Amino acid sequence: MANDKKDEKKNDLQEETQEELLEKLESKDEEIAKLQEELEKQEDQTNEYISYSQRLQADFENYKRHSEKQNAEIIKYANEQLISNILDSYEDLERALNQSNNEKELREGVELIYSKLKDILEKEGLKEIPTEGEKFDPFKHEALMAEDNDDFENGYIIEELMKGYTLKDKVLKYSKVKVCKK
């Protein structure tokens, strides 16, 4: 009888342990199901982000292409206004050459055109670089000659040999000058 009670207790313990294990197994199955559901949501969200990123990349490539095309167009026609302004002077020069009967008329026509061209270039930001009596500046002047001169201090410009120009703040053409060197 003692053995029967032992076997009965052992069976009860086994049944209890099996029930606990089944409950734990069900709990773990539910936990796995929740984790799989979360994983699927995360995968869906990741796929959305990838898709969004690909659309952004495509939009950026389109913008870049459009921008490059627009910049090329701007560069292609950048001088359009300047050429349009100079064209009038060009036509005036042609008229002066064709319609001048003597040197005096031709000279007056050319002087008028010169004045017109100078105004156009100044409006565009072109300026002559000052030279005579100025201190030599290697960023604006190019010394072609040097000579000892008592009328000027050392390092000052004696004579302008060729004019120089700036466009806004950039040197387009350096002034060619003769500098006093003692």
Backbone as a printed PyTorch tensor [residue, N CA C, xyz], in Angstrom:
tensor([[[  0.7980,  -1.1800,   0.0000],
         [  0.0000,   0.0000,   0.0000],
         [  0.8510,   1.2580,   0.0000]],

        [[  1.9320,   1.1780,   0.6480],
         [  2.8270,   2.3200,   0.7050],
         [  3.3620,   2.5940,  -0.6820]],

        [[  3.5900,   1.5100,  -1.4030],
         [  4.0750,   1.6740,  -2.7790],
         [  3.0160,   2.3150,  -3.6560]],

        [[  1.7420,   1.9470,  -3.4140],
         [  0.6310,   2.5140,  -4.1800],
         [  0.5300,   4.0070,  -3.9330]],

        [[  0.7000,   4.4420,  -2.6760],
         [  0.6300,   5.8600,  -2.3320],
         [  1.7960,   6.5910,  -2.9760]],

        [[  2.9320,   5.9570,  -2.9740],
         [  4.1050,   6.5620,  -3.5950],
         [  3.8640,   6.7190,  -5.0930]],

        [[  3.3600,   5.7000,  -5.7150],
         [  3.0930,   5.7380,  -7.1540],
         [  2.0290,   6.7820,  -7.4660]],

        [[  1.0200,   6.8820,  -6.6150],
         [ -0.0500,   7.8530,  -6.7870],
         [  0.5030,   9.2750,  -6.6870]],

        [[  1.3430,   9.5120,  -5.6780],
         [  1.9660,  10.8350,  -5.4980],
         [  2.8490,  11.1440,  -6.7070]],

        [[  3.5570,  10.1340,  -7.1420],
         [  4.4510,  10.3150,  -8.2750],
         [  3.6340,  10.6650,  -9.5180]],

        [[  2.4790,   9.9980,  -9.7130],
         [  1.5970,  10.2700, -10.8570],
         [  1.0180,  11.6740, -10.7580]],

        [[  0.5840,  12.0490,  -9.5290],
         [  0.0500,  13.3980,  -9.3140],
         [  1.1100,  14.4550,  -9.6570]],

        [[  2.3260,  14.2070,  -9.2150],
         [  3.4330,  15.1500,  -9.4870],
         [  3.7100,  15.2210, -10.9850]],

        [[  3.6730,  14.0980, -11.6240],
         [  3.9330,  14.0660, -13.0600],
         [  2.8240,  14.8150, -13.8080]],

        [[  1.5590,  14.5960, -13.3660],
         [  0.4370,  15.2850, -14.0140],
         [  0.5500,  16.7890, -13.8040]],

        [[  0.9050,  17.1830, -12.5660],
         [  1.0730,  18.5960, -12.2550],
         [  2.2100,  19.1890, -13.0880]],

        [[  3.2810,  18.5120, -13.1720],
         [  4.4400,  18.9880, -13.9160],
         [  4.0970,  19.0580, -15.4030]],

        [[  3.3610,  18.1000, -15.9160],
         [  2.9620,  18.1230, -17.3210],
         [  2.0410,  19.3060, -17.5910]],

        [[  1.1200,  19.5780, -16.6720],
         [  0.2020,  20.7160, -16.8300],
         [  0.9870,  22.0340, -16.8220]],

        [[  1.9380,  22.1310, -15.8980],
         [  2.7590,  23.3450, -15.8290],
         [  3.5720,  23.5150, -17.1090]],

        [[  4.1240,  22.4040, -17.5610],
         [  4.9170,  22.4630, -18.7810],
         [  4.0600,  22.8420, -19.9820]],

        [[  2.8380,  22.3170, -20.0430],
         [  1.9300,  22.6520, -21.1390],
         [  1.5620,  24.1440, -21.0950]],

        [[  1.3130,  24.6400, -19.8650],
         [  0.9990,  26.0700, -19.7020],
         [  2.1900,  26.9290, -20.1480]],

        [[  3.3830,  26.5250, -19.7150],
         [  4.5840,  27.2760, -20.1060],
         [  4.7810,  27.2250, -21.6220]],

        [[  4.5030,  26.0530, -22.1950],
         [  4.6460,  25.8910, -23.6330],
         [  3.6610,  26.7830, -24.3830]],

        [[  2.4070,  26.8210, -23.8990],
         [  1.4000,  27.6960, -24.5060],
         [  1.8160,  29.1520, -24.3820]],

        [[  2.3350,  29.5160, -23.2230],
         [  2.7960,  30.8840, -22.9660],
         [  3.9250,  31.2400, -23.9420]],

        [[  4.8500,  30.3170, -24.1220],
         [  5.9690,  30.5590, -25.0350],
         [  5.4770,  30.6280, -26.4740]],

        [[  4.4950,  29.7850, -26.8260],
         [  3.9200,  29.8350, -28.1740],
         [  3.2660,  31.1900, -28.4350]],

        [[  2.5410,  31.7180, -27.4370],
         [  1.9120,  33.0390, -27.5530],
         [  2.9830,  34.1230, -27.7030]],

        [[  4.0430,  33.9960, -26.9070],
         [  5.1460,  34.9730, -26.9560],
         [  5.8150,  34.9380, -28.3330]],

        [[  6.0160,  33.7490, -28.8690],
         [  6.6220,  33.5900, -30.2000],
         [  5.7100,  34.2000, -31.2530]],

        [[  4.3980,  33.9500, -31.1200],
         [  3.4380,  34.4910, -32.0800],
         [  3.4730,  36.0250, -32.0470]],

        [[  3.5350,  36.6180, -30.8320],
         [  3.6140,  38.0850, -30.7050],
         [  4.9110,  38.6070, -31.3220]],

        [[  6.0140,  37.9100, -31.0610],
         [  7.3040,  38.3350, -31.6080],
         [  7.3060,  38.2370, -33.1380]],

        [[  6.6850,  37.1860, -33.6660],
         [  6.6060,  37.0590, -35.1180],
         [  5.7570,  38.1870, -35.7160]],

        [[  4.6840,  38.5290, -35.0240],
         [  3.8200,  39.6260, -35.4700],
         [  4.5980,  40.9530, -35.4660]],

        [[  5.3480,  41.1900, -34.3960],
         [  6.1680,  42.3970, -34.2920],
         [  7.2280,  42.4200, -35.3840]],

        [[  7.8230,  41.2570, -35.6240],
         [  8.8490,  41.1540, -36.6540],
         [  8.2700,  41.4900, -38.0280]],

        [[  7.0840,  40.9840, -38.3090],
         [  6.4160,  41.2840, -39.5790],
         [  6.1370,  42.7800, -39.7070]],

        [[  5.6830,  43.3940, -38.6100],
         [  5.4390,  44.8480, -38.6240],
         [  6.7390,  45.6050, -38.8990]],

        [[  7.8060,  45.1710, -38.2310],
         [  9.1030,  45.8190, -38.4320],
         [  9.5880,  45.6370, -39.8750]],

        [[  9.3690,  44.4590, -40.4310],
         [  9.7630,  44.2210, -41.8260],
         [  8.9560,  45.1010, -42.7670]],

        [[  7.6440,  45.2190, -42.5000],
         [  6.7940,  46.0980, -43.3240],
         [  7.2960,  47.5510, -43.2430]],

        [[  7.5970,  47.9780, -42.0310],
         [  8.0780,  49.3400, -41.8250],
         [  9.4370,  49.5370, -42.5280]],

        [[ 10.3060,  48.5590, -42.4240],
         [ 11.6130,  48.6230, -43.0980],
         [ 11.4250,  48.7120, -44.6050]],

        [[ 10.5100,  47.9170, -45.1420],
         [ 10.2230,  47.9740, -46.5730],
         [  9.6760,  49.3400, -46.9840]],

        [[  8.8520,  49.9300, -46.1500],
         [  8.3480,  51.2880, -46.4120],
         [  9.5010,  52.2810, -46.4540]],

        [[ 10.4060,  52.2030, -45.4850],
         [ 11.5560,  53.1030, -45.4400],
         [ 12.4420,  52.9280, -46.6740]],

        [[ 12.6470,  51.6920, -47.0700],
         [ 13.4600,  51.4270, -48.2610],
         [ 12.7940,  52.0330, -49.4930]],

        [[ 11.5040,  51.8150, -49.6050],
         [ 10.7590,  52.3630, -50.7370],
         [ 10.8200,  53.8940, -50.7380]],

        [[ 10.6490,  54.5000, -49.5740],
         [ 10.7070,  55.9630, -49.4340],
         [ 12.1020,  56.4700, -49.8120]],

        [[ 13.1040,  55.7520, -49.3400],
         [ 14.4840,  56.1260, -49.6440],
         [ 14.7500,  56.0380, -51.1450]],

        [[ 14.2400,  55.0310, -51.7990],
         [ 14.4250,  54.8780, -53.2430],
         [ 13.7210,  56.0010, -54.0060]],

        [[ 12.5240,  56.3850, -53.5410],
         [ 11.8110,  57.4940, -54.1770],
         [ 12.5800,  58.7990, -54.0030]],

        [[ 13.1160,  59.0070, -52.7900],
         [ 13.9200,  60.2070, -52.5380],
         [ 15.1570,  60.2370, -53.4350]],

        [[ 15.8080,  59.1040, -53.5650],
         [ 16.9950,  59.0150, -54.4160],
         [ 16.6370,  59.3480, -55.8600]],

        [[ 15.5340,  58.8100, -56.3430],
         [ 15.0930,  59.0770, -57.7150],
         [ 14.7530,  60.5630, -57.8880]],

        [[ 14.0620,  61.1360, -56.9040],
         [ 13.7330,  62.5660, -56.9540],
         [ 15.0010,  63.4050, -56.9800]],

        [[ 15.9820,  63.0200, -56.1740],
         [ 17.2450,  63.7680, -56.1310],
         [ 17.9650,  63.6780, -57.4730]],

        [[ 18.0070,  62.4890, -58.0610],
         [ 18.6590,  62.3230, -59.3730],
         [ 17.9640,  63.1850, -60.4240]],

        [[ 16.6290,  63.2190, -60.3970],
         [ 15.8760,  64.0590, -61.3420],
         [ 16.1890,  65.5390, -61.1210]],

        [[ 16.2410,  65.9420, -59.8600],
         [ 16.5540,  67.3420, -59.5240],
         [ 17.9600,  67.6860, -60.0050]],

        [[ 18.9020,  66.7780, -59.7710],
         [ 20.2910,  67.0040, -60.1660],
         [ 20.3940,  67.1620, -61.6920]],

        [[ 19.7270,  66.2880, -62.4330],
         [ 19.7290,  66.3690, -63.8940],
         [ 19.1140,  67.6850, -64.3650]],

        [[ 17.9920,  68.0430, -63.7590],
         [ 17.3060,  69.2920, -64.1150],
         [ 18.1950,  70.4940, -63.8080]],

        [[ 18.8420,  70.4660, -62.6650],
         [ 19.7350,  71.5540, -62.2480],
         [ 20.9110,  71.6980, -63.2090]],

        [[ 21.5270,  70.5870, -63.5670],
         [ 22.6580,  70.6190, -64.4990],
         [ 22.2230,  71.1640, -65.8590]],

        [[ 21.0630,  70.7540, -66.3040],
         [ 20.5310,  71.2320, -67.5840],
         [ 20.2730,  72.7380, -67.5130]],

        [[ 19.6990,  73.1800, -66.4000],
         [ 19.4070,  74.5980, -66.2130],
         [ 20.7060,  75.4170, -66.1520]],

        [[ 21.7150,  74.9140, -65.4370],
         [ 23.0050,  75.6090, -65.3500],
         [ 23.6770,  75.6860, -66.7170]],

        [[ 23.6160,  74.6230, -67.4760],
         [ 24.1990,  74.6220, -68.8150],
         [ 23.5110,  75.6640, -69.6900]],

        [[ 22.2130,  75.7830, -69.5450],
         [ 21.4380,  76.7730, -70.2920],
         [ 21.8340,  78.1940, -69.8890]],

        [[ 22.0250,  78.4150, -68.5990],
         [ 22.4310,  79.7360, -68.1070],
         [ 23.8150,  80.0940, -68.6520]],

        [[ 24.7350,  79.1360, -68.5970],
         [ 26.0950,  79.3820, -69.0980],
         [ 26.0620,  79.6500, -70.6060]],

        [[ 25.2590,  78.8940, -71.3040],
         [ 25.1830,  79.0210, -72.7640],
         [ 24.7650,  80.4310, -73.1810]],

        [[ 23.8500,  81.0380, -72.4210],
         [ 23.3240,  82.3570, -72.7940],
         [ 23.7250,  83.4600, -71.8160]],

        [[ 24.8040,  83.2490, -71.0660],
         [ 25.2270,  84.2080, -70.0430],
         [ 25.5710,  85.5730, -70.6230]],

        [[ 26.1430,  85.6110, -71.7980],
         [ 26.5750,  86.8770, -72.3990],
         [ 25.5290,  87.4960, -73.3240]],

        [[ 24.3500,  86.9580, -73.3290],
         [ 23.3090,  87.4080, -74.2450],
         [ 23.0450,  88.9030, -74.1200]],

        [[ 22.8680,  89.4120, -72.9180],
         [ 22.5580,  90.8290, -72.7140],
         [ 23.7240,  91.7100, -73.1540]],

        [[ 24.9470,  91.3330, -72.7820],
         [ 26.1280,  92.1050, -73.1680],
         [ 26.2660,  92.1530, -74.6860]],

        [[ 26.1140,  91.0140, -75.3420],
         [ 26.2260,  90.9670, -76.7990],
         [ 25.1300,  91.8060, -77.4390]],

        [[ 23.9500,  91.7330, -76.8820],
         [ 22.8430,  92.5410, -77.3880],
         [ 23.1740,  94.0300, -77.2840]],

        [[ 23.7830,  94.4450, -76.1750],
         [ 24.1580,  95.8550, -76.0060],
         [ 25.2700,  96.2550, -76.9730]],

        [[ 26.2470,  95.3860, -77.1720],
         [ 27.3740,  95.6890, -78.0540],
         [ 26.9370,  95.6530, -79.5230]],

        [[ 25.9270,  94.8690, -79.8270],
         [ 25.4500,  94.7460, -81.1960],
         [ 25.0550,  96.1010, -81.7780]],

        [[ 24.4190,  96.9460, -80.9800],
         [ 24.0530,  98.2870, -81.4530],
         [ 25.2970,  99.0670, -81.8700]],

        [[ 26.3350,  99.0200, -81.0690],
         [ 27.5790,  99.7290, -81.3920],
         [ 28.2370,  99.1290, -82.6330]],

        [[ 28.1740,  97.8320, -82.7490],
         [ 28.7200,  97.1500, -83.9180],
         [ 28.0270,  97.6490, -85.1910]],

        [[ 26.7030,  97.7270, -85.1340],
         [ 25.9320,  98.2150, -86.2950],
         [ 26.2280,  99.6890, -86.5570]],

        [[ 26.3950, 100.4800, -85.4820],
         [ 26.7610, 101.8870, -85.6430],
         [ 28.1080, 102.0160, -86.3450]],

        [[ 29.0540, 101.1730, -85.9850],
         [ 30.3790, 101.1890, -86.5990],
         [ 30.2740, 100.8640, -88.0940]],

        [[ 29.4590,  99.8900, -88.4160],
         [ 29.2490,  99.5270, -89.8230],
         [ 28.6510, 100.7020, -90.5980]],

        [[ 27.6580, 101.3590, -90.0060],
         [ 27.0400, 102.5220, -90.6520],
         [ 28.0580, 103.6510, -90.8320]],

        [[ 28.8760, 103.8970, -89.7990],
         [ 29.8850, 104.9590, -89.8790],
         [ 30.8650, 104.6730, -91.0160]],

        [[ 31.2810, 103.4310, -91.1550],
         [ 32.2160, 103.0830, -92.2230],
         [ 31.5770, 103.2310, -93.6060]],

        [[ 30.3230, 102.8390, -93.7270],
         [ 29.6430, 102.8760, -95.0270],
         [ 29.1910, 104.2780, -95.4300]],

        [[ 28.8750, 105.1240, -94.4610],
         [ 28.2660, 106.4110, -94.7940],
         [ 29.1990, 107.6130, -94.6290]],

        [[ 30.4040, 107.4020, -94.1520],
         [ 31.3420, 108.5190, -93.9840],
         [ 31.9340, 108.9070, -95.3340]],

        [[ 31.8970, 110.2320, -95.5950],
         [ 32.4250, 110.7280, -96.8570],
         [ 33.8570, 111.2310, -96.7230]],

        [[ 34.2380, 111.5810, -95.4810],
         [ 35.6020, 112.0740, -95.2910],
         [ 36.1100, 111.6360, -93.9310]],

        [[ 37.3850, 111.9300, -93.6810],
         [ 38.0230, 111.5060, -92.4310],
         [ 37.3620, 112.0990, -91.2040]],

        [[ 36.9450, 113.3580, -91.3000],
         [ 36.3430, 114.0470, -90.1570],
         [ 35.0480, 113.3570, -89.7260]],

        [[ 34.1810, 113.0390, -90.6740],
         [ 32.9160, 112.3510, -90.3670],
         [ 33.1860, 110.9680, -89.7820]],

        [[ 34.1690, 110.2750, -90.3580],
         [ 34.5190, 108.9370, -89.8710],
         [ 35.0280, 109.0150, -88.4300]],

        [[ 35.9030, 109.9910, -88.1770],
         [ 36.4490, 110.1510, -86.8210],
         [ 35.3370, 110.4650, -85.8230]],

        [[ 34.4350, 111.3600, -86.1680],
         [ 33.3210, 111.7020, -85.2700],
         [ 32.4530, 110.4760, -84.9880]],

        [[ 32.1860, 109.6820, -86.0320],
         [ 31.3870, 108.4660, -85.8710],
         [ 32.0720, 107.4550, -84.9670]],

        [[ 33.3710, 107.2600, -85.1750],
         [ 34.1310, 106.2940, -84.3700],
         [ 34.2090, 106.7650, -82.9240]],

        [[ 34.4150, 108.0690, -82.6940],
         [ 34.4550, 108.6050, -81.3270],
         [ 33.1250, 108.3960, -80.6170]],

        [[ 32.0250, 108.6000, -81.3340],
         [ 30.6930, 108.3790, -80.7620],
         [ 30.5070, 106.9030, -80.3870]],

        [[ 30.9460, 106.0180, -81.2560],
         [ 30.8300, 104.5760, -81.0020],
         [ 31.7220, 104.1790, -79.8270]],

        [[ 32.9520, 104.7270, -79.7780],
         [ 33.8680, 104.4560, -78.6660],
         [ 33.2160, 104.8560, -77.3400]],

        [[ 32.6260, 106.0340, -77.3140],
         [ 31.9640, 106.5170, -76.0990],
         [ 30.8060, 105.6000, -75.6970]],

        [[ 30.0440, 105.1730, -76.6890],
         [ 28.9040, 104.2770, -76.4400],
         [ 29.3830, 102.9270, -75.8790]],

        [[ 30.4340, 102.3650, -76.4800],
         [ 30.9870, 101.0830, -76.0180],
         [ 31.5410, 101.2030, -74.5980]],

        [[ 32.2260, 102.3020, -74.3260],
         [ 32.7860, 102.5330, -72.9920],
         [ 31.6770, 102.5650, -71.9450]],

        [[ 30.5760, 103.2530, -72.2570],
         [ 29.4340, 103.3060, -71.3300],
         [ 28.8430, 101.9230, -71.0830]],

        [[ 28.7100, 101.1530, -72.1510],
         [ 28.1530,  99.7950, -72.0230],
         [ 29.0420,  98.9550, -71.1040]],

        [[ 30.3510,  98.9910, -71.3500],
         [ 31.2800,  98.1860, -70.5580],
         [ 31.3200,  98.6440, -69.0960]],

        [[ 31.2540,  99.9420, -68.8550],
         [ 31.2310, 100.4510, -67.4780],
         [ 29.9630, 100.0170, -66.7510]],

        [[ 28.8360, 100.0030, -67.4700],
         [ 27.5780,  99.5370, -66.8540],
         [ 27.6580,  98.0600, -66.4820]],

        [[ 28.4600,  97.2970, -67.2310],
         [ 28.6490,  95.8750, -66.9460],
         [ 29.6290,  95.6470, -65.7970]],

        [[ 30.2890,  96.7220, -65.3260],
         [ 31.2000,  96.6000, -64.1830],
         [ 32.6710,  96.6750, -64.5400]],

        [[ 32.9970,  97.0500, -65.7890],
         [ 34.3850,  97.1510, -66.2200],
         [ 34.9640,  98.4960, -65.7730]],

        [[ 36.1690,  98.4670, -65.2180],
         [ 36.8590,  99.6880, -64.7900],
         [ 38.3150,  99.6020, -65.2250]],

        [[ 38.8710, 100.7790, -65.5660],
         [ 40.2970, 100.8370, -65.8750],
         [ 41.0680, 100.8090, -64.5710]],

        [[ 42.2220, 100.1700, -64.5850],
         [ 43.0920, 100.1310, -63.4050],
         [ 43.9450, 101.4030, -63.4250]],

        [[ 43.8880, 102.1980, -62.3710],
         [ 44.7110, 103.4150, -62.3450],
         [ 46.1910, 103.0530, -62.2790]],

        [[ 47.0380, 103.8570, -62.9770],
         [ 48.4550, 103.5070, -63.0320],
         [ 49.3740, 104.6780, -62.7160]],

        [[ 49.4460, 105.6750, -63.5800],
         [ 50.4690, 106.7230, -63.4570],
         [ 50.4240, 107.4060, -62.1050]],

        [[ 51.6090, 107.4460, -61.4660],
         [ 51.7360, 108.0630, -60.1550],
         [ 51.3050, 107.1590, -59.0090]],

        [[ 50.8140, 105.9580, -59.3400],
         [ 50.3720, 104.9910, -58.3250],
         [ 51.5430, 104.1140, -57.9020]],

        [[ 51.4380, 103.5360, -56.7130],
         [ 52.4440, 102.5790, -56.2540],
         [ 52.2240, 101.2710, -57.0070]],

        [[ 53.3050, 100.6480, -57.4370],
         [ 53.2230,  99.3900, -58.1760],
         [ 52.5710,  98.3150, -57.3030]],

        [[ 51.5610,  97.6530, -57.8570],
         [ 50.8500,  96.5700, -57.1720],
         [ 50.8870,  95.3360, -58.0870]],

        [[ 51.6210,  94.2940, -57.7050],
         [ 51.7520,  93.1200, -58.5850],
         [ 50.4260,  92.3800, -58.8160]],

        [[ 49.4080,  92.7170, -58.0490],
         [ 48.1010,  92.0810, -58.2380],
         [ 47.2620,  92.8270, -59.2700]],

        [[ 47.7390,  94.0010, -59.7080],
         [ 47.0180,  94.7950, -60.7010],
         [ 47.9030,  95.1970, -61.8790]],

        [[ 49.2080,  95.2530, -61.6530],
         [ 50.1370,  95.7610, -62.6620],
         [ 51.1640,  94.6990, -63.0310]],

        [[ 51.6490,  94.8130, -64.2830],
         [ 52.7320,  93.9590, -64.7340],
         [ 53.8630,  94.8820, -65.1770]],

        [[ 54.9920,  94.7820, -64.5050],
         [ 56.1300,  95.6450, -64.8230],
         [ 56.8680,  95.0890, -66.0360]],

        [[ 56.8570,  95.8600, -67.1350],
         [ 57.5790,  95.4530, -68.3350],
         [ 58.9600,  96.0970, -68.3860]],

        [[ 59.0360,  97.2610, -67.7400],
         [ 60.3040,  97.9840, -67.7370],
         [ 60.5190,  98.6090, -66.3630]],

        [[ 61.7810,  98.8600, -66.0500],
         [ 62.1280,  99.5610, -64.8150],
         [ 63.2170, 100.5640, -65.1600]],

        [[ 63.1290, 101.7510, -64.5470],
         [ 64.1610, 102.7570, -64.8030],
         [ 64.3000, 103.6520, -63.5890]],

        [[ 65.4760, 104.2130, -63.4430],
         [ 65.7500, 105.1600, -62.3580],
         [ 65.2480, 106.5230, -62.8110]],

        [[ 64.3390, 107.1080, -62.0280],
         [ 63.7780, 108.4060, -62.3780],
         [ 63.7160, 109.2640, -61.1190]],

        [[ 64.2830, 110.4660, -61.1770],
         [ 64.3290, 111.3530, -60.0090],
         [ 62.9750, 111.9530, -59.6690]],

        [[ 62.0420, 111.9650, -60.6280],
         [ 60.7200, 112.5600, -60.4030],
         [ 59.7830, 111.6260, -59.6340]],

        [[ 60.1320, 110.3520, -59.5200],
         [ 59.2700, 109.3640, -58.8560],
         [ 60.0270, 108.6520, -57.7510]],

        [[ 59.2620, 108.2000, -56.7630],
         [ 59.8550, 107.4190, -55.6730],
         [ 60.0310, 105.9730, -56.1420]],

        [[ 60.8980, 105.2480, -55.4400],
         [ 61.1380, 103.8400, -55.7520],
         [ 59.8330, 103.0380, -55.5960]],

        [[ 59.5160, 102.2220, -56.6110],
         [ 58.3290, 101.3580, -56.5410],
         [ 57.0690, 102.0140, -57.0800]],

        [[ 57.1630, 103.2380, -57.6060],
         [ 56.0020, 103.9190, -58.1770],
         [ 56.0220, 103.8090, -59.6900]],

        [[ 54.8340, 103.8700, -60.2920],
         [ 54.6950, 103.7170, -61.7380],
         [ 55.0460, 105.0290, -62.4250]],

        [[ 55.9160, 104.9400, -63.4200],
         [ 56.3300, 106.1120, -64.1880],
         [ 55.4060, 106.3210, -65.3830]],

        [[ 55.1020, 105.1960, -66.0750],
         [ 54.3380, 105.3120, -67.3150],
         [ 53.4830, 104.0630, -67.5240]],

        [[ 52.3020, 104.2780, -68.0790],
         [ 51.4320, 103.1630, -68.4510],
         [ 51.7150, 102.8110, -69.9050]],

        [[ 52.0920, 101.5760, -70.1590],
         [ 52.3860, 101.1340, -71.5160],
         [ 51.1420, 100.5460, -72.1880]],

        [[ 50.3290,  99.8180, -71.4000],
         [ 49.0450,  99.2820, -71.8770],
         [ 48.0550,  99.3180, -70.7230]],

        [[ 46.8110,  99.6580, -71.0400],
         [ 45.7830,  99.7520, -70.0010],
         [ 45.4380,  98.3710, -69.4440]],

        [[ 45.0140,  98.3790, -68.1800],
         [ 44.5340,  97.1630, -67.5370],
         [ 43.1050,  97.3900, -67.0720]],

        [[ 42.3600,  96.3050, -66.8430],
         [ 40.9400,  96.4190, -66.5060],
         [ 40.5410,  95.4260, -65.4190]],

        [[ 39.5560,  95.8380, -64.6240],
         [ 38.9280,  94.9360, -63.6630],
         [ 37.4550,  94.8130, -64.0280]],

        [[ 36.9060,  93.6530, -63.7800],
         [ 35.4650,  93.4350, -63.9200],
         [ 34.9520,  93.1750, -62.5230]],

        [[ 34.1970,  94.1460, -62.0390],
         [ 33.7720,  94.1730, -60.6460],
         [ 35.0330,  94.1490, -59.7730]],

        [[ 35.3870,  93.0800, -59.0850],
         [ 36.5970,  93.0650, -58.2570],
         [ 37.6870,  92.1430, -58.8090]],

        [[ 37.4880,  91.5980, -59.9870],
         [ 38.4460,  90.6510, -60.5540],
         [ 39.2480,  91.3180, -61.6750]],

        [[ 40.5570,  91.1130, -61.6670],
         [ 41.4080,  91.6630, -62.7200],
         [ 41.2140,  90.8310, -63.9920]],

        [[ 40.8120,  91.5160, -65.0690],
         [ 40.6680,  90.8490, -66.3640],
         [ 41.9590,  90.9300, -67.1630]],

        [[ 42.5790,  92.1080, -67.0830],
         [ 43.8040,  92.3390, -67.8400],
         [ 44.6980,  93.2300, -66.9910]],

        [[ 45.9200,  92.7820, -66.7580],
         [ 46.8620,  93.5480, -65.9550],
         [ 47.3710,  94.7470, -66.7490]],

        [[ 47.5730,  95.8870, -66.0590],
         [ 48.1840,  97.0650, -66.6880],
         [ 49.6490,  96.7730, -66.9150]],

        [[ 50.1290,  97.0730, -68.0930],
         [ 51.5490,  96.9160, -68.4160],
         [ 52.1940,  98.2880, -68.1400]],

        [[ 53.1990,  98.3110, -67.2710],
         [ 53.7380,  99.6000, -66.8200],
         [ 55.2670,  99.6220, -66.7710]],

        [[ 55.7770, 100.8740, -66.6900],
         [ 57.2010, 101.1260, -66.4630],
         [ 57.2960, 101.6070, -65.0170]],

        [[ 58.1670, 100.9890, -64.2310],
         [ 58.2580, 101.2590, -62.7910],
         [ 59.5910, 101.9360, -62.4760]],

        [[ 59.5490, 102.8310, -61.4740],
         [ 60.7680, 103.4860, -60.9920],
         [ 61.4970, 102.5110, -60.0670]],

        [[ 62.7670, 102.2830, -60.3910],
         [ 63.5750, 101.3870, -59.5510],
         [ 64.9140, 102.0670, -59.2980]],

        [[ 65.1810, 102.3560, -58.0480],
         [ 66.4250, 103.0660, -57.6880],
         [ 67.3910, 102.1210, -57.0420]]])
